[in-house]
Amino acid sequence: MLSRWLGRLEEALLALLLGGMATLAFLNVLTRYFLRYPLAFTEELTVNAFVWTTLLGIAIGLREGAEGAHIRFVALTEILPAPWRRRFVAFGFLVFALPFVALAYLAWGQAMDDLDLGSVSPALGIPNAVYTLPTPFLALLVVLRSLEGTFRTLRGGG
């Protein structure tokens, strides 16, 4: 139940971010074409939203299917017997999670530095922590989905 709710939340947030990014980019093109001045804040928002959509997309891809929906090299796993294949794929999910653990840790430090320093964004003048604080949580979501993939694979489920 919780996993289904979280999955729908992930998809809705991703759709909102992508729609918002497309709308902002379109508005920026219109103002640059008709007014000869781009909207500076659109780049600030879209660059940060791009990071969030990337992390959300990774998390969603990890939860889909028995072995995740991401591109992977399967030549070795295809020749392994089923029990070894499951272990190998589960190990791959665990290894995949490690850089995102590091990202979550480092992004948390960045967000705390932004809060401590009171730094603000150049275009909108809002605290940079508004942009940096979601990143460690989204990285942890990727770790969670990777761990789910590990356990799902070891159980032999799809």
C-alpha positions, 0 to 999 in steps of 0.5 A: 500500500505504502509502496503504491502510494509512493510510486504514484507520488513519484510519477505525479511529481515527475510529471509536474516537474517535466511539465513545469520545465517545458512551460518555463522553457517555452516562456523563455523562448517566447520572451526572447523572441518577442521582447528580445530579453530572456527570462533569467530565472527560467534557467535557474529553475529548469537546471535544478528541476532537471537534477530532480527529474533525473533522480526521480526517473532513476528511482522509477526505473529501478522499481519497474520489472524484475530487474529494473527498467534501466539499460544493463549489460546482461551477457554474463547474467544470461549464461548463469544458472538462475540462483546465481543470476539472482545473486549477481543481479541483486549484487548489481542493485547494491553496487548501484546504490553506493554512489547514491549513498555518497550523493545523499551524504554530499548533497546534505552537506551542501544543503546545510552549508547553504542554510548556514551561509544564507546563500541566495540564488542569483536570479530569484534571490531565494535561499539556495537551500530550496534547490539543494535540500531535495537532492539528498532525499531524492538520492535516498529514494534511489537507494531505497528503490535499489534496495527494493530491487535487491530484495525483489531479485533475491526473492525471485519476484518480478 
